[in-house]
């Protein structure tokens, strides 16, 4: 996959953030309960294209673009197998249910109690997996790293004293998450930054599920599939490498969207 082959740019991702933090939308026919609906998917995405409904979003960069910090094979498997699997399983569950659902992933996973009980766990796991990963891809960049500036940089300094102290707190949340899950920088209902972690594919968007719901600004996948081929059990090294890839421009725009 070449950088210029992607049909889903960072700009498009951010332009839809106000409607849905990760920009995933359901096809209109799926919302209407039409099981015959299909999506056209660019050949670059094949063979990981979702059959209908939510789509597997291509990367804005090649699989090897994040090396040496994240290796190409890990990115290929992570995006093409794990992430695509969440999207496909989510679509199948929605299509098979014959129920009309919200049109955005934010609305879909934001209030799981409103969903049929038989679907809650499936949508929690697979909807969360789809949302978390699309956010993650857009927060990584071959040209990332450095320190945040602007509103987010100022807010981090105010909340944590310095960027170094923020990194320490975030790394602690990522390191101490037992088993699989995510570390997060989020914005709460009062507009304040906070650091937390969630298990499995739980999202900060899941009100009534996570202890501290909010809008995700920065997320780090600490499932072993995100780093094991290169780092084995050295999660701390993977967390340290992550700072070389963070797309602070994307994080800044997400922060502004969440607070203004």
Secondary structure as UniProt FT lines:
FT   HELIX           3..5
FT   HELIX           10..15
FT   TURN            16..19
FT   TURN            21..22
FT   HELIX           28..31
FT   TURN            32..33
FT   TURN            35..36
FT   TURN            43..47
FT   TURN            63..69
FT   HELIX           72..77
FT   HELIX           78..83
FT   HELIX           84..97
FT   HELIX           105..110
FT   HELIX           112..114
FT   HELIX           117..138
FT   TURN            142..143
FT   HELIX           150..160
FT   HELIX           163..176
FT   STRAND          181..187
FT   TURN            189..190
FT   STRAND          193..199
FT   TURN            200..201
FT   TURN            204..205
FT   TURN            207..209
FT   STRAND          215..221
FT   HELIX           224..226
FT   HELIX           228..231
FT   TURN            232..233
FT   HELIX           235..242
FT   TURN            243..245
FT   HELIX           248..259
//
